[in-house]
Amino acid sequence: MGPLFESGIPSFDTLLGGGIPRRQSVIVTGDPGCGKTLLCSQVAFLAAARGLPVVLATVTSEPHDKLVTELSGFSFFQRELLDEKLFVMSAYSTLKQGARETRDLLVQTVRKRGAKLLFIDGLRAIRDLWQDEAKLREFLYELGIGLAAADCVGLFTTEYPLEKLLALPEATTVDGVVSLSVNKRAARRLRRVEVVKLRGRPHLTGEHQMQIGTDGVRFIPRLESQEPGGEDVAPPEGRAGFGLPELDVLMEGGLPLHSTTMLAGSMGIGKTLLAAHFAVEGARHAEPSLFVSYFDSPAALNARARRIGLDVERHVRAGLLTYLHVRPVEAEADFVVDKVLMELQRLGAKRLVIDGLTGLELSIEDPERRRNFLAALALRLRQAGVTALFTREVPKIAGTELDFSDAPIAILGENLLLLRYVELRGRIHRILSVLKMRDSKYDNQLREFEIADSGMKVLSPLRSAEGLLTGQARPIGASIGSTE
């Protein structure tokens, strides 16, 4: 494949398969306010900052200093680049003369400046002015030839929904089409990007998440659309323990390294505290850990852990335990996981806790992609050498409800730990059991556990009652927890 023009936006280049092929022209389309001008201006400024000459042409009667003022609040904007590496011009008066005159002006300016990028902001204005399909088609075709001869990339914006653009000659004349959209979902508006067409270049298909911030535009490719970055090798021998000897012994020392585990249980039974034990135990052994919570703020988790003698704060201060609080109402899964993966890489983390798997699952807007998304996440974590624990609230676990095989979350359940309340002889007890460990030995005896000021303790096997998982426990001995 030929050389590429890198946009300077790594996430955009990922969508494009590495960048825009040299000497090609691309239209960025979408309704007003979707970020077209911002994206292309960002590409233009970043190219100029790399020393590449750029021509930015406006085609409306508005002064181009208005555009410059609107861009000045973004971090990519550098005023010193203007008229040096980034030349801003207006082609509005030439448009009235005709297509040939406009094409000649643009191509001559590109050649004079030695430009490697021509950004035309507003193709629709040209269409509205000329109102001539044949003239517009000829203009774009001949402009593309002129830019290719000058070894210059063309980047054009237009204000059409994708379906309408695809029926116009603009879509067939240019080499690539990128669609930006803003979709309303309940009280939110979700920004999306799609590379619809890119001639001669493999690219990521389908819609991906888009964000606008002070740094400009950023894209988050769908997790399952990306090729895994490393080899999927067999995990090493070894275990990742909880620091609770009575629990770890049930799993031959802990969770298998680089595996994914689902910790399921009723509300308030102790899932978060058990997950905190897992993260802290990693920190105690100098294994950086990342704790992601959909529920507790850092202060709330510290307070809860402190009440049972678990010193989370000390490991946070030492940099061995990092806390990430997610607002489940607003955060989409792609954004959360992208941030989690970046944090894992930055920290060199070996353990990950996501406390509130249901929040992550429900934030995947399309239910049909949840299974593929979670499968891609499990693979990425395994390749990163991370042992992951996910908590999930289950209102009732009994009988057929123990079967998670049809749920998307089952893909993360290489190992399954169950926590449950049980009523026996007028008292509520907490019980736990290892229900599943893939390709690994484990002890599936039911154990009572307690949470007290002195900490979390796993007690003796439950041999004094039966039917504990059915919700209808029947005593068969003197007391629960008896070994007789």
C-alpha angles and dihedrals in degrees: 000000000000127000120288135226105227114218094213089236105101094201091051091050089051090057091047093051093252104331143310114314110249118263092018130121125224131193119212108202137182145113121297113286097025094114104259098135091042093053095048093043089051090052089048095051093044090051091049090049088057089056098259115137112240133190118206113193124192119199103192131086092248114107111258092228086075089064091047091052092051091052096046094087094064123089094234091061114105114176092197090067092063115107089002109066096350115052116192117201139167119231095180098107092046091052089067090058094057149270098287093050091049093048092048092049093051097044093045091050091049091051094044091052095039086232121187093190132041115191116192111189111206120018090172090065088058091050092048092049098047099031088195120120095195093049093050093047092050091046094053093043095051093040089054091052091049093049092047090052089051092048090241130142118227121217116183133177127209134174106235133115109249096251092055094045092053089060092054128083091244090073094054097041098056126065099232141026125200118186124204121191142173113215122195115228114177105301094344135081114214121204117219137181130199130184097216098176137006115167116233095354131101110228141168110280130210131033124319134186121269129196134187120207140147090289091055128243124358129179130206111204116217107269095230093049094065126086111243110261100219142028119287098230130172112275118252124254116266143078138254107218134201096225089245105113095199091054098040092054089060088062099042089259103331142305118339111260117263092012130127120236132192116211105198127185151130124288114285096005096123107271094135093048092048089049089050089054089055093051094044092049089056091050090049088059093047092256108138111234133196119208115196116189132190090184119033129054116223091260092050093050092047091051094048093047092046091057091064095041097259110141104211095154094061092058092044090055090048090054094240096109121045123190125211119186117201125198101220094200095065109020118095119213095244091055094046095048092044089055092044093052092048091050092048090053094045093050097038084230120189098187131048130188121189106188106199110031091177090063090054093045095049092048089066096096097205111059091202093065097048096092094048091045094052092044089053090048092052090051093048092050093049091050089049090055093244126149106212133200122191124189121211130184114228116185094206130008112189138118113340092001088079087075110095094163095111095047122092090233090065088081089069094048104091082138126025126199119185127205118186144166117236129185117220129163092350095308133104113231131187116228133183135192139177101236099176141007116175115232092346140102118248142161112244097192115135113247131192115225134187137204115213140149088273091058141261115320131186111214137202124305115282106246099144097075140038135202092041094147094049094062089242104092117186120200116232100170145033098279141354113269093030115143092208 
